[in-house]
């Protein structure tokens, strides 16, 4: 019987956000950290309104 494969290697992701998607990129980094995100690109980012 063949051996079971080991754990999958950690993936590196470059996050790109346009317009309000920039807020999603920053939220993702804020929530999950930058361990697997070597780069982030914010293009024409719009900050969220403050209440």
C-alpha positions in Angstrom: 0.0 0.0 0.0 1.5 3.4 -1.0 2.2 6.0 1.7 -0.3 8.8 2.3 1.0 12.2 1.0 2.2 14.7 3.5 0.6 18.0 4.2 0.2 20.4 1.3 2.9 23.1 1.1 1.8 26.6 2.2 0.7 28.7 -0.7 1.8 32.2 -1.4 -0.9 34.6 -2.6 -0.6 38.1 -4.1 -3.8 40.0 -3.3 -5.1 42.7 -5.7 -8.0 45.0 -4.9 -9.6 47.6 -7.2 -11.8 50.3 -5.8 -13.8 49.0 -2.8 -12.0 45.7 -3.2 -9.0 47.4 -1.6 -10.9 47.3 1.6 -11.4 43.6 1.3 -7.7 43.1 0.7 -6.8 45.1 3.8 -9.5 43.4 5.9 -8.2 40.0 4.8 -4.6 40.9 5.8 -5.8 42.4 9.1 -7.8 39.3 9.9 -5.4 36.6 8.7 -2.0 38.3 8.8 0.7 38.5 6.1 2.3 35.1 6.6 1.2 33.8 3.2 0.8 37.2 1.4 4.1 38.5 0.1 2.5 41.4 -1.7 -0.7 43.3 -1.9 -1.8 45.8 -4.5 -4.5 48.5 -4.0 -5.6 50.1 -7.2 -7.7 53.2 -6.9 -8.7 52.1 -3.3 -11.6 53.8 -1.7 -11.5 53.9 2.1 -14.7 52.8 3.9 -16.9 55.7 5.3 -16.5 56.3 9.0 -19.8 56.5 11.0 
